[in-house]
Amino acid sequence: MAEHKMVIKNAKYTTDGIDTDINVNIKATIAGVEMFVPLDTANRHYAEILKQVADGDITIEEAN
């Protein structure tokens, strides 16, 4: 059975707006839906983002 990866695009860290040195989420388009993904390894979307970064499939842009 073929493995289906989540299609993740435009991954970018976001901050809380007060302390711009602390990332709180990743804003990304996942399967065509814009999401704010918490930096929590228990979150399936975050776990998949980390996997795809490790595999070299995507990168996460730094927050502004």
KAFEN-V567108 format. One record per residue. N is the residue number from 1. RES is the residue in one small letter. PHI is phi in whole degrees, -180 to 180 (NA if undefined). OMEGA is omega as a letter, one per 30 degrees, with the letter a starting at -180 (* if undefined). NEAR is the number of other ideal C-beta (glycine too) atoms within 10 Angstrom. Layout:
BEGIN
n=N res=RES phi=PHI omega=OMEGA near=NEAR
n=N res=RES phi=PHI omega=OMEGA near=NEAR
END
This chain:
BEGIN
n=1 res=m phi=NA omega=a near=3
n=2 res=a phi=-74 omega=l near=3
n=3 res=e phi=-83 omega=l near=4
n=4 res=h phi=-106 omega=l near=6
n=5 res=k phi=-87 omega=l near=11
n=6 res=m phi=-66 omega=l near=13
n=7 res=v phi=-86 omega=a near=11
n=8 res=i phi=-118 omega=a near=22
n=9 res=k phi=-133 omega=l near=11
n=10 res=n phi=56 omega=l near=13
n=11 res=a phi=-72 omega=a near=18
n=12 res=k phi=-149 omega=l near=15
n=13 res=y phi=-65 omega=l near=17
n=14 res=t phi=-125 omega=l near=17
n=15 res=t phi=-111 omega=l near=14
n=16 res=d phi=-81 omega=l near=10
n=17 res=g phi=87 omega=l near=8
n=18 res=i phi=-99 omega=l near=6
n=19 res=d phi=-109 omega=a near=9
n=20 res=t phi=-74 omega=l near=11
n=21 res=d phi=-93 omega=a near=6
n=22 res=i phi=-113 omega=l near=11
n=23 res=n phi=-78 omega=a near=16
n=24 res=v phi=-118 omega=a near=14
n=25 res=n phi=-149 omega=l near=18
n=26 res=i phi=-121 omega=l near=25
n=27 res=k phi=-87 omega=a near=16
n=28 res=a phi=-152 omega=l near=24
n=29 res=t phi=-100 omega=a near=13
n=30 res=i phi=-120 omega=a near=18
n=31 res=a phi=53 omega=l near=10
n=32 res=g phi=84 omega=a near=7
n=33 res=v phi=-116 omega=l near=7
n=34 res=e phi=-73 omega=a near=10
n=35 res=m phi=-135 omega=l near=14
n=36 res=f phi=-110 omega=a near=11
n=37 res=v phi=-100 omega=l near=20
n=38 res=p phi=-68 omega=l near=13
n=39 res=l phi=-82 omega=a near=15
n=40 res=d phi=-135 omega=a near=11
n=41 res=t phi=-63 omega=l near=9
n=42 res=a phi=-78 omega=l near=7
n=43 res=n phi=-82 omega=a near=13
n=44 res=r phi=-64 omega=l near=11
n=45 res=h phi=-70 omega=l near=18
n=46 res=y phi=-64 omega=l near=17
n=47 res=a phi=-59 omega=l near=13
n=48 res=e phi=-70 omega=l near=16
n=49 res=i phi=-60 omega=l near=22
n=50 res=l phi=-60 omega=l near=14
n=51 res=k phi=-63 omega=a near=14
n=52 res=q phi=-69 omega=l near=18
n=53 res=v phi=-66 omega=l near=14
n=54 res=a phi=-61 omega=l near=9
n=55 res=d phi=-78 omega=a near=9
n=56 res=g phi=80 omega=a near=7
n=57 res=d phi=-82 omega=l near=11
n=58 res=i phi=-138 omega=l near=18
n=59 res=t phi=-128 omega=l near=10
n=60 res=i phi=-113 omega=l near=18
n=61 res=e phi=-73 omega=l near=12
n=62 res=e phi=-70 omega=l near=8
n=63 res=a phi=-67 omega=l near=17
n=64 res=n phi=-77 omega=* near=8
END
